[in-house]
Amino acid sequence: ARLTAVFTASLLPMAAKTSAKKKLYKNCTSLNKKYKHGVGKSGAKDRTSGKRVTNFKKSTKIYNEAMSYNRGLDRDKDGIACEKR
């Protein structure tokens, strides 16, 4: 019985991380609440025909994390998720 309790308890933190991962960055609105102008890889440049967005959060680590939650956050595949002025 003790082994079962230890095994069950060790699974709980993993289950909490899994459910949190599904909810975080569901769309650009949720990402822009934390990163107002989006988040991009270090050295990324906005692809646009107008004025480029340059004030996004520059962090390859955060960009990769955001993309792991939702691959659709960087629709133009320029290395910047949810960029906006």
C-alpha positions in Angstrom: 0.0 0.0 0.0 2.9 2.4 0.8 4.4 1.8 -2.7 1.1 2.7 -4.4 0.9 5.9 -2.4 4.4 7.0 -3.3 3.8 6.1 -7.0 0.5 8.0 -7.2 2.0 11.1 -5.5 4.9 11.2 -7.9 2.5 11.3 -10.9 0.5 14.3 -9.6 3.0 17.0 -10.5 3.4 15.6 -14.0 -0.4 15.6 -14.5 -0.6 19.2 -13.3 2.1 20.3 -15.8 0.3 18.5 -18.7 -3.0 20.2 -18.0 -1.4 23.7 -17.6 0.5 23.2 -20.9 -2.8 22.8 -22.8 -4.2 26.0 -21.4 -1.2 28.3 -21.8 -0.9 30.3 -25.0 -4.1 28.9 -26.5 -4.0 31.8 -29.0 -2.3 35.1 -29.7 -4.7 37.0 -27.3 -3.4 34.9 -24.4 0.2 35.2 -25.4 -0.1 39.0 -25.9 -1.5 39.4 -22.4 2.0 38.5 -21.2 4.1 39.7 -24.2 2.3 42.8 -25.6 4.2 42.8 -28.9 4.8 39.1 -29.2 7.8 37.0 -28.6 10.5 36.0 -31.1 13.8 34.2 -31.5 16.9 36.3 -30.9 17.8 37.9 -34.2 14.4 37.3 -35.8 13.0 40.0 -38.2 9.4 40.7 -38.8 8.2 39.9 -42.3 5.9 42.6 -43.5 5.3 45.0 -46.3 4.8 47.9 -43.9 6.8 49.0 -40.8 8.4 46.1 -39.0 7.6 45.2 -35.4 10.9 45.5 -33.5 9.7 45.8 -29.9 8.7 42.1 -29.4 10.3 40.1 -26.5 13.5 38.6 -27.9 14.1 35.2 -26.4 14.6 32.0 -28.3 13.8 29.9 -25.2 10.4 31.7 -24.6 9.6 31.5 -28.3 10.2 27.7 -28.4 8.2 27.2 -25.3 5.2 29.2 -26.8 5.4 27.3 -30.0 5.4 24.0 -28.1 2.0 25.0 -26.8 0.6 26.1 -30.1 2.4 25.9 -33.5 -0.1 28.3 -35.0 1.2 31.3 -33.0 3.8 32.1 -35.8 1.6 31.8 -38.9 4.1 33.6 -41.2 7.0 31.5 -39.9 9.3 34.5 -39.4 10.5 33.5 -35.9 8.2 35.9 -34.1 5.0 34.6 -32.5 2.0 36.9 -32.3 3.8 40.1 -33.3 1.9 43.3 -33.2 2.5 47.0 -32.9 
